Amino acid sequence: MTEYGRGSGSQPWHPEDPLYGDQGYSGQQYAPQHQPQQQSQPPYGQQQPYPGQPGQQQYGWDPSQNAGGPAPYGAADPGAAYTGQPSGTYTTGGGPSEYYEYDTGTTGYPQQQAPYVGEQHTGQHEQVPPAPAPAQPAEEKISLFDDPDPVDAPPAAPADDDEPAPREEGGSRRDRRGKGKGREKKNKRRSGTACLVVATLLVGVVGGGGYLAYDYWQTHYGAAPDYEGQGSGEVQVEIPKNSSLTKMGEVLQKAGVVKSIGAFTEAAGKNPKGKSIQAGTYTLRKEMSGAAAVEMMTNTANFLTIAEGRRAVQIYAAIDEKLGLAAGTTKDVAEKQVKELGLPEWANTDPKIKNPLEGFLYPSQYSAGKGTKPEAILKQMVARAKENYAKQDLEGKARELGLKSPLQLITVASLVNAEGMTHDDFRKMARVVYNRLKPTNTETNGKLEFDSTYNYLKNQSKLDLSPKQIRAFDDPYNTYFYKGLPPGPIGNPGEQALKAAMDPEPGDWYYFVSINEKTTFTKNLQEHQKLVDEFNKSRKTS
């Protein structure tokens, strides 16, 4: 069935119209007092009404024609209304006509009017055209921001007048609805709320915009927040490798050294030494200006650099020299305060270890300015080693490689660092160590036979060693005399050597010879001896 739409507003309906009071087509003729109320199909675009009785073709009700109000004229059974109809409130203006106010803000029409259903079917498919309707103004939408008292609205009735204001022909919808005290107060309350909301939004927008503008200006054009002076106290900071100036600034700001990243980066950009700031451990002060921090970090007189692979005795001597102390001072401090320097629990597990700090004086750059104590530098080194070792699963990796403890893994790394010429050699050198430690090793019968271990126990660095003399020297660190690893590390390995020890390159090498800064690896003694002869020949001719 085709629905014909109607304009907004009520439409007069002549009582002599044969369809006056009809309930609409539902597929059959029925008495209104015995059937539930059926509603007309909503025009295109309106929401589907609540469902009626199952099994029948349903037609919805049009809120613009009968906004949830009383049943159409002629419905005699009030209990027949469907239960899904929205609830509303009936209000009377004290006059002869009743009005129904639906909770959406729209107002119903007089009870005697019925909705126009357009084409009606009576079984003979008879079409009855609608009566002509007078022109009506467009329906006025009511919103939160409506003025409760428009200029063109009629004046409100006096407070003591029980009769509603007469409806004028062609008046606005608001006129027809009737306007009492409750409506005025409700609209005024809405208008006041709207003003408050708008004012709050304006304040938020203006305030937020002002803050964003200020922040943008400070970020792009304003000077970075900065402290003044040289600061006070003492704090140690760790600058990671390959750190940019911004990353350094983040570390310093987090440690409380500088007030902002920008204060440091700006000062570093102005200082010609800014690019020479190296990774390492720095002893700085709290709340320093960016310029003071940069100056302290670029003054080489304040730092001590330890190269990878150095023995502990070499590091002790370097500290004494840097601090202007008598030779042996730092070594004495290390031996007396070894338990107070912060070594991990697994560090000293073998009583045969010559120096418990060996392997834990991490190679890096350290603060060593005037007045610095040796124990302070040693603590920095041990802390740096623990921090880096904690990043690795030393225990699990040691077990995977057939070693007994994390300390043995550090020992392998120290051997790799001592014997390898370059970082490219380290992974192959580690494989040589593990191949010689195998019980099935018949090339060296389980012995490492590294010259570096003999040189360590003798505190020397010689190349021309007598094989007969070495093999006859009884010492736990002599790998020509004893099978397996030495009791502890023979130096302080760097990051690359430790990684190589944990991830050796696959291969079956047992020997190696370094000639002209190049290391060649071989699988058997015959190949190795050829390289040794070549090495000795090159030394005689040079």
C-alpha positions in Angstrom: 0.0 0.0 0.0 1.3 3.4 -0.9 1.4 6.0 1.8 0.8 9.6 1.0 2.5 12.0 3.3 1.0 15.0 4.9 2.4 18.4 6.0 3.3 19.1 9.6 0.6 20.4 11.9 -3.0 19.3 12.4 -5.4 18.9 9.5 -9.2 19.6 9.6 -11.4 16.6 9.0 -15.0 16.9 8.1 -17.3 14.7 10.1 -19.2 13.7 6.9 -16.0 12.1 5.5 -16.8 8.4 5.3 -13.3 7.6 6.7 -13.8 9.9 9.8 -12.9 7.9 12.8 -11.8 4.8 10.9 -8.9 2.8 12.5 -7.0 2.1 9.3 -6.5 -1.0 7.2 -5.2 -4.1 8.9 -6.1 -6.7 6.3 -9.6 -7.4 7.7 -12.7 -5.6 8.9 -13.1 -5.6 12.7 -15.0 -3.9 15.4 -12.9 -1.4 17.3 -14.1 -2.6 20.7 -12.8 -6.2 20.1 -9.4 -5.6 18.4 -6.1 -3.9 19.5 -5.5 -0.5 18.1 -3.7 -0.5 14.8 -1.7 2.4 13.6 -0.9 3.8 10.2 2.4 3.1 8.3 5.0 5.8 9.1 6.1 8.0 6.2 9.4 7.2 4.6 12.4 8.1 6.8 10.6 7.8 10.2 11.6 5.2 12.8 9.7 1.9 12.8 7.0 1.8 15.6 6.7 -0.6 18.4 5.5 -4.1 17.1 1.8 -4.9 17.2 0.1 -8.2 17.0 2.1 -11.0 15.2 0.8 -12.4 12.0 -0.7 -9.1 10.7 0.6 -6.4 8.4 1.7 -3.6 10.8 1.2 0.1 10.3 3.0 2.5 12.7 1.7 5.7 14.2 2.9 9.1 13.1 4.2 11.2 16.0 3.5 14.4 14.0 -0.2 13.5 13.8 -0.9 12.0 17.2 2.2 12.3 19.3 1.7 9.5 21.7 -1.7 10.9 22.7 -5.1 9.2 23.2 -6.3 6.5 20.8 -8.0 7.7 17.6 -11.6 8.6 17.7 -13.8 5.6 17.9 -11.6 3.3 20.0 -13.8 2.1 22.7 -11.6 -0.4 24.6 -8.9 1.5 26.5 -7.3 -1.7 27.5 -6.6 -2.7 24.0 -3.7 -0.3 23.5 -0.3 -2.0 22.9 2.0 -2.2 26.0 5.0 -0.8 24.1 3.5 2.7 23.8 5.7 5.3 25.4 4.4 6.8 28.6 3.4 10.5 28.6 1.7 13.0 30.9 -1.7 14.5 30.3 -2.0 18.1 31.1 -5.0 20.4 31.0 -5.1 24.1 30.4 -8.4 24.4 32.2 -10.3 24.9 28.9 -12.6 22.7 26.8 -9.7 21.0 24.9 -7.2 18.5 26.3 -3.6 18.4 25.3 -1.1 15.6 25.6 2.5 16.4 26.2 4.9 13.8 25.0 8.4 13.6 26.6 10.2 14.6 23.4 8.8 18.1 23.7 6.1 17.8 21.1 2.4 18.4 21.9 -0.5 16.3 20.8 -3.6 17.5 19.1 -7.2 17.7 20.2 -8.8 14.3 21.0 -11.5 14.6 18.4 -8.9 14.6 15.6 -7.7 11.3 14.1 -4.5 10.7 12.0 -4.9 10.7 8.3 -4.0 7.3 6.9 -4.1 8.1 3.2 -5.4 5.3 1.1 -7.9 3.0 2.8 -8.8 -0.5 1.7 -12.3 -1.7 2.4 -12.1 -4.8 0.3 -13.1 -3.0 -3.0 -9.8 -1.1 -3.2 -11.6 2.2 -2.9 -9.4 5.3 -2.7 -10.6 8.4 -0.9 -8.5 11.5 -1.3 -7.7 13.7 1.7 -9.6 16.9 2.3 -7.7 20.1 1.3 -5.7 21.5 4.2 -5.0 25.1 5.0 -1.4 26.2 4.7 0.5 25.7 7.9 3.8 27.1 9.0 6.8 24.7 9.2 7.0 22.8 12.5 9.2 24.7 14.9 12.1 22.8 16.4 12.7 23.3 20.1 16.3 23.1 21.3 18.3 23.8 24.4 19.2 27.2 23.2 15.6 28.4 22.3 14.7 31.8 23.6 11.8 31.2 26.1 10.1 34.4 25.2 10.3 35.1 21.4 9.4 38.5 20.2 6.5 37.3 18.1 5.0 35.1 20.8 1.7 36.2 22.4 1.9 37.5 25.9 1.5 34.9 28.7 -1.8 34.7 30.6 -2.0 36.4 34.0 -1.0 34.3 37.0 -4.5 34.2 38.4 -6.2 33.3 35.1 -7.3 29.7 34.9 -8.3 30.0 31.3 -5.5 29.4 28.6 -4.9 32.1 26.1 -7.2 31.7 23.0 -5.5 30.1 20.0 -5.3 32.5 17.1 -5.7 31.3 13.6 -2.4 30.7 11.9 -0.5 31.2 15.2 2.8 29.5 15.9 3.0 25.9 17.2 4.2 27.3 20.5 1.0 29.4 20.7 -1.2 26.4 20.1 0.7 24.4 22.8 -0.2 26.9 25.5 2.4 28.5 27.7 2.1 28.5 31.4 4.4 29.2 34.3 6.0 25.7 34.2 7.0 26.1 30.6 8.5 29.5 31.2 10.5 28.3 34.1 11.7 25.2 32.3 12.8 27.2 29.3 14.5 29.8 31.4 16.3 27.0 33.3 17.4 25.5 30.0 18.6 28.8 28.7 20.6 29.4 31.9 22.2 26.0 31.7 23.1 26.6 28.0 24.7 29.9 28.9 26.7 28.3 31.7 27.9 25.5 29.3 28.9 28.0 26.6 30.7 30.1 29.1 32.6 27.1 30.5 33.5 26.0 27.0 34.8 29.4 26.1 36.9 29.7 29.2 38.3 26.2 28.5 39.1 27.0 24.9 40.7 30.3 25.7 42.6 29.0 28.6 43.7 25.8 26.8 44.6 27.8 23.7 46.7 30.2 25.7 48.6 27.4 27.4 49.3 25.7 24.1 50.5 28.9 22.6 52.8 29.6 25.6 54.1 26.0 25.5 54.7 26.2 21.7 56.6 29.5 22.2 58.7 28.1 25.0 59.4 24.9 23.1 60.4 26.6 19.8 61.7 30.0 20.7 62.0 30.4 24.5 65.2 29.6 26.4 65.3 26.1 28.0 64.9 26.0 31.8 68.3 25.9 33.4 70.0 25.9 36.8 72.6 28.4 37.7 76.2 27.8 38.9 78.3 24.7 39.4 75.8 22.7 41.5 76.5 20.9 44.8 76.8 17.4 46.1 77.9 14.4 44.0 76.0 12.0 41.7 77.3 9.3 39.3 75.7 9.0 35.9 76.2 6.4 33.2 76.3 7.5 29.5 75.6 4.5 27.2 77.6 3.9 24.1 76.6 5.7 20.9 74.4 8.2 22.8 73.3 11.4 21.1 73.4 14.7 22.9 69.7 14.5 23.4 70.0 11.0 25.0 72.8 12.3 27.2 70.6 15.2 28.3 67.8 12.8 29.2 70.2 10.8 31.4 71.5 14.0 33.1 68.0 15.4 33.6 66.7 12.1 35.2 69.7 12.1 37.5 69.0 15.7 38.6 72.2 17.1 37.2 70.6 19.5 34.7 67.1 21.1 34.8 66.2 20.3 31.2 67.4 18.4 28.2 67.5 21.7 26.2 69.8 23.3 28.7 72.4 20.6 28.2 72.1 20.3 24.4 72.2 24.1 23.9 75.4 24.3 26.0 76.9 21.4 24.2 76.2 23.0 20.8 78.0 26.2 21.9 81.0 24.4 23.3 83.5 23.2 20.7 84.2 20.2 22.9 80.6 19.2 22.9 81.1 16.5 20.3 83.9 14.9 22.3 81.7 13.8 25.2 82.3 10.1 25.4 80.3 7.2 26.8 81.3 6.2 30.4 80.7 6.8 34.0 80.8 10.4 35.2 80.8 11.9 38.7 78.9 15.2 38.5 77.0 17.5 40.8 73.3 18.0 41.4 71.5 21.0 39.8 74.4 22.2 37.6 73.9 24.6 34.8 74.0 23.0 31.3 77.3 24.9 30.6 78.9 23.7 33.8 77.9 20.0 33.1 79.3 20.2 29.6 82.6 21.7 30.8 83.0 19.1 33.5 82.2 16.3 31.0 84.7 17.5 28.4 87.6 18.3 30.7 90.0 15.4 30.1 91.8 16.1 33.3 88.7 14.8 35.1 88.6 11.4 33.5 90.3 8.1 33.4 89.9 5.8 30.4 90.4 2.0 30.8 90.9 0.0 27.6 89.3 -3.5 27.3 91.4 -6.5 28.3 93.6 -4.7 30.8 94.7 -6.6 33.9 93.8 -5.4 37.4 97.4 -4.5 38.3 97.6 -2.3 35.2 94.4 -0.5 36.2 95.6 0.1 39.7 98.8 1.7 38.4 96.7 3.9 36.0 94.6 5.1 38.9 97.6 6.0 41.1 99.1 8.0 38.2 95.8 9.8 37.5 95.3 10.8 41.1 98.9 11.6 41.8 99.2 8.8 44.4 102.2 6.7 45.4 102.6 3.5 43.4 100.8 0.6 45.0 98.2 2.8 46.8 95.2 1.6 44.8 96.3 -2.0 44.9 96.5 -1.8 48.7 93.0 -0.3 48.9 91.6 -3.0 46.5 93.0 -5.8 48.7 91.8 -4.4 52.0 88.4 -3.2 50.8 87.5 -5.9 48.3 84.4 -7.0 50.3 83.1 -3.4 50.3 83.4 -2.7 46.6 80.1 -4.4 45.6 81.2 -7.6 43.9 78.4 -10.1 42.9 78.0 -13.2 45.0 79.4 -15.5 42.3 82.6 -13.5 41.8 85.0 -15.2 44.2 84.2 -18.9 44.3 87.7 -20.3 44.0 90.3 -19.9 46.7 93.0 -20.1 44.0 92.0 -16.9 42.4 94.9 -14.4 42.5 92.8 -11.2 42.3 89.0 -11.2 43.1 88.5 -7.9 41.2 89.9 -9.4 38.0 87.1 -9.4 35.4 85.0 -6.8 37.3 86.9 -3.6 36.6 84.9 -2.8 33.5 86.6 -1.0 30.7 85.1 2.4 30.2 85.6 6.1 31.0 85.4 7.2 34.6 85.4 10.4 36.6 88.8 10.8 38.3 89.2 14.5 39.1 91.3 16.1 41.7 90.4 14.8 45.2 88.7 11.6 44.0 89.5 8.6 46.2 90.7 5.3 44.7 87.9 3.3 46.2 85.4 5.6 44.6 86.8 4.8 41.1 87.0 1.1 41.9 83.3 1.1 43.0 82.3 2.8 39.8 84.1 0.1 37.8 82.5 -2.8 39.7 79.1 -1.2 39.5 79.5 -0.8 35.7 80.5 -4.5 35.3 77.6 -5.7 37.4 75.2 -3.6 35.4 76.4 -5.0 32.1 76.7 -8.6 33.3 73.1 -8.4 34.7 71.8 -7.7 31.1 73.0 -11.1 30.1 71.9 -14.6 31.1 75.3 -15.6 32.2 74.2 -18.5 34.3 72.0 -20.0 31.6 74.6 -19.4 28.9 77.4 -21.0 31.0 75.3 -24.1 31.5 74.5 -24.3 27.8 78.2 -24.1 26.9 79.2 -26.8 29.5 80.8 -24.3 32.0 80.3 -24.5 35.8 79.6 -20.9 36.6 79.1 -17.4 35.3 82.7 -16.7 36.5 84.0 -19.3 34.1 82.2 -17.5 31.2 83.9 -14.2 32.2 87.2 -16.2 32.3 86.7 -17.4 28.7 85.9 -13.8 27.6 89.2 -12.6 29.2 91.1 -15.3 27.3 89.4 -14.3 24.0 90.3 -10.6 24.7 93.9 -11.4 25.4 94.6 -13.8 22.5 92.4 -12.1 19.7 94.0 -9.4 17.6 90.7 -7.8 16.5 87.0 -8.0 17.2 86.6 -10.1 14.1 88.8 -12.8 15.7 86.8 -13.1 18.9 84.1 -15.6 17.9 86.6 -18.0 16.3 88.9 -17.6 19.2 86.1 -18.5 21.5 85.5 -21.6 19.5 89.1 -22.7 19.8 88.7 -22.4 23.6 85.6 -24.6 23.7 87.1 -27.1 21.3 90.2 -27.5 23.5 88.1 -27.9 26.6 86.3 -30.9 25.2 87.1 -34.3 26.8 87.4 -35.8 23.3 90.2 -33.3 22.4 93.2 -35.3 21.2 95.1 -32.3 19.6 96.1 -30.8 23.0 94.6 -33.5 25.3 92.3 -31.1 27.1 94.9 -28.4 27.7 94.4 -24.8 26.5 98.2 -24.1 26.2 97.7 -20.3 25.9 100.8 -18.1 26.3 98.6 -15.4 27.8 97.9 -17.4 30.9 101.6 -17.8 31.6 102.3 -14.2 31.0 99.4 -13.3 33.4 100.8 -15.2 36.3 104.3 -13.8 35.6 102.8 -10.3 35.1 104.6 -9.9 31.8 103.8 -9.7 28.1 106.4 -11.8 26.1 106.2 -13.6 22.8 109.3 -15.6 22.9 108.6 -18.2 25.5 110.4 -21.6 25.9 107.8 -24.4 25.5 110.0 -26.6 27.8 110.2 -23.9 30.5 106.4 -23.2 30.4 105.4 -26.8 30.6 107.5 -27.4 33.6 106.1 -24.5 35.6 103.5 -25.6 38.2 100.8 -22.9 38.7 97.0 -23.1 38.6 97.0 -20.3 35.9 99.5 -22.2 33.7 97.3 -23.8 31.0 100.4 -25.7 29.7 100.6 -27.5 33.0 97.0 -27.9 34.0 94.0 -28.9 31.9 90.9 -26.8 31.6 90.4 -23.1 32.5 92.5 -21.1 34.9 90.8 -20.4 38.3 89.6 -16.9 37.3 89.8 -14.3 34.6 93.2 -13.0 33.4 92.0 -9.6 32.5 88.9 -7.4 32.3 87.1 -8.2 29.0 85.0 -5.8 27.0 81.5 -6.1 25.6 82.6 -7.7 22.3 84.7 -10.4 24.0 81.9 -11.3 26.3 79.4 -11.6 23.4 81.9 -13.8 21.5 82.3 -16.1 24.6 78.5 -16.5 24.8 78.1 -17.0 21.0 81.2 -18.7 19.5 81.4 -19.2 15.8 80.8 -22.8 14.7 84.0 -24.6 13.5 86.6 -27.3 14.3 89.6 -25.1 14.8 92.3 -26.0 17.4 95.2 -23.7 16.5 95.8 -20.1 15.5 98.7 -17.9 14.6 98.7 -14.1 14.3 100.9 -12.6 11.6 100.9 -8.9 10.8 97.8 -8.1 12.8 96.0 -11.0 11.0 95.0 -14.2 12.8 94.8 -17.5 10.9 93.0 -20.5 12.4 93.8 -24.1 11.6 92.3 -27.5 12.4 95.4 -29.6 13.0 99.0 -29.4 14.2 100.6 -29.8 10.7 98.8 -26.8 9.3 99.6 -24.9 12.4 103.3 -25.7 12.3 103.5 -24.3 8.7 102.1 -21.0 9.9 104.5 -21.0 12.9 107.5 -21.4 10.6 106.2 -18.7 8.3 105.8 -16.4 11.4 109.4 -17.1 12.6 110.8 -16.5 9.2 109.0 -13.1 8.9 110.4 -12.0 12.2 114.0 -12.8 11.2 113.8 -10.8 8.0 112.1 -7.8 9.6 
